């Protein structure tokens, strides 16, 4: 389907693609589709193949040109031909998301709405974090994933080193379309500390968070 949503803000731009196409259809929608087809075939999972090509298609839709992506040893993505353009990628069941910025390191995360996250609450949130609802817990998880992508250091404990503050998400059954912002504080074992402003959106299908940090 077409681009589900375009994200535009002062720090950067991005978008969400809802993956309804087949693998062949996605490959046919992007320049160098045959090249991406060959690369995607290294994945055993059909879902991962779809996500791989959907991300490349989304990057093309957002920039109007094919931009090859490479990965650091940590898994952090970057553009081979444009090191000055920051990139973050996320995908969940049926969706791919990308965020770009010229001046800020960026992190984006999209998570499908699922009650399975409730089983992980004790591993994700600390005693001074408020996550009373399914959506608040999903946003805690998603925000920490977004921040983790910017920090890009090993050994981060989501419960001990990352703390959400100021989140009061009104999303609930029957009223799932919400948006807002809050802060995520980090305090790492090497003494590195600070905070990220986090933007969020929720729907009945997914939650989305994205954040930026001056490079």
N, C-alpha and C positions, 0 to 999 in steps of 0.2 A: 504494500500500500504506500501512498505518498508519505512524506515526512510527517510524523504524528504531531510533533511540537518543535518549534524553534525557540531556543533560549537566547535572550539578548540582555546583557547587563553592562554596567560600566567597565567591569574588569575583563570581560571576555564574551564569547558566544559559543553556542553549542546546539544540540538537538537530541531528540529521541526518535527512534525508528521502531515501529511495531512490525515484527517479522511475521508476515502472513504468506510470503512467497515461498516457492520451492527453491531448493539450492540452484537449480538450473536457471530459474527466473532471476534470482539475485545476480548471478554471474553475468547474465545477459544485460543487466542494467548499468553496468559500470565499465569504463575503459579498462583495458588490460584484464577483462573478466576471466579470460582463459588462464592467465598467469595466476590470478587469485584462486581459481579453481584448483590448479595443481598444488598450490601451497596449502589450501584448505583440506585436501585429501589426506594429508598426513594425520588428521584427527580421525580417530575411530568413530567418534560420536557424530551423528548427523546434526544434533543440536549445536555442537561446537563449530561444525562447518558453516552452518547458517549464521551463527554469531560472528565468525571471522569475516565472512564476506559482507554482512550487514554493516559492520563497523567501517569497512573500507568504502562502501557505498555512501554511508552517512558522511564521512569525511569529504568525499567527492561532492555531495550535495551542498555541504556547508561552505566549500571553498571554490567550487567550480573547476577543480583540477585534481588529477590523480596525485596523491602524495604518499609515497611508500613509507611504511612504518617499520621501525626496528625496535629492539628491546635491549635495555641494559641487563647485566647479569642478575639484578634484583627483580627483573620483570617489568620495570618501569618503561613505558613506551615513549618513543621520540621519533621525530621526522628525520629521515636520513638526509634530506636535501634542504632542510630549514631548521637549524638548531635554535633559532631565535623564537620559534613558535612553540609554546608549551602545549602539551596534549595530555588528556586523561580519558580513559576508556572504561566503560562498565557494561555488563549485560546480565540479564536475568531471564527467566522463562518467558520467551516471546518478545523480548525488547532488547534494543541496544542503545547506548547513550554515549555521547562524546562531548567533551568540553575543550575549548581552545582559548589561548590568551597570548597576546604579544608581550605583556609586561609582568605577568604574574604566574608563578607556579600554580597549578590548579589540580584539584581532585574532584571527581564526580563518582557517584554511586547510585545505582538503581536496584531496588529489592522488590521482588514479588510479595504481595500481601499474603501471609501464611501464618497460621497459629503455631507452626512448628517453632517459631522464634521464642515462644513462651518458655520452652524447655531450657533455653540458653541464658535466661535472665541473670542468673547468679554469676555466669562467666563474663557477662558483658557490662554490667552496671555495678558501680560502687555504692557504698552505704549512704552517700550524700547526693546521689542522683535520683531524680524523680522520673520514673517510668511506670505510670499507673495503668496505661491502656496498651492494647496491641500496637496501635499506631505510634505511640510514644516510644515503645521499646524498639520497633522497627527503625524509627528515626535515630535513636541512640546508636544502634548498630550501623546504620548507613552513614551517619556523620563520622563515626570513628573510622570506617573504611575510607571515606573521602580524605580525612586528615592523614591517615596512614600512607596514602599514596603520595602525598606531598612530602611528608617527613622522610619516607624511604630509608629507614634504618632498621636493622634486624633487632629482634628481642623486645618489641613493643608489646606490652600487656594492655589489652583494651580496658580492663577493669582498673588496673593500678596506675597506669600512666596517662590515660585520656579521660576527661570528665566533661560531660555536657552540663551547661548551665543556661537557665532562662527559657527552657522549652515547656510550653503549655499548648499542646496541639489539640484543637477541638474536634479533630476527625473522629467519627464514630459511625456505626452502622446506620445507613440512611443519610449521612451527611459526611461524605468522604472527600469532597473536593475542597482542600484547604491549601494555604501557602503562608509562609512567614520566614522568620529567621531567629537564630539563637547563637550562642557562642560555644565553642569547644576549647577547653584548656588542656594543654599538654605539659607534662613535667617528666622528662626522661631521666634515665639513670646517669647519663653523662652530664647532667646539669642544664641541658637545653630545655628552656621553658618558654611558654607564650600562649597565645590564643588565636583561634581562627574564627572569623564570622562565617556562619553556615546558613545558606539559603535552602529552603525546603519546599517541596510540593507533595501532596498526597492525592491519591485517587482510590477507587475501589479495587484497582488492579495492582498498583505499585506505589512505593514511596521513592522520592528522589531527593538527594542532597548534593550540593556542590559548594566548594569553597576555594579561596585564593590566598596566596601568600606572596608578598613582594620578594622577588628573587634577588 
